[in-house]
């Protein structure tokens, strides 16, 4: 019978020691956040240079970025008009599924910027 036996002495189980390393992860500092934002802006500018649309009068570049932290859609664009370059971004709280809607938003903002710059030059 197995229930009537007693085990005397040492167990037959052996334990193997192992090392466990603990990595301390700290919250980001203001300096690291600033560096991250600078790197992100440089990356946006480099990506912006890859999408170029040319016209007879106006040349523009744009990029659509979906921010995963704020769930916003950010449209970065750069317009070149008569040798002058204007850069801006549009923050939308709704997503853009179609690039035509993005271009329409860019056209609205770009026309406002261009008209402002033209009216600024003839100001008295």
C-alpha angles and dihedrals in degrees: 000000000000098000094061096061128096128203113225124182130019127350117247093226116104126196122216114213117228137182122244119193120204118208116208113220115195130196115265117266127225090257094053091048090051091050090048091052091049091050091048092051091049090050091050091051092050092049090045090060091059096062109062126167118187131199134171093263110013129041118194140175126199143178131194115217125184110206110215094197099054098022089231128135113231121199114200115193141170124199126197114200122170092339095310119112124211123190128190143143134227120212114206124186091209129064126253116223096171124054090215090068089051091052091049091054090048091049091053094050094040093051089052091051094046094047091048092051092047093049090045091058093055096044115131 
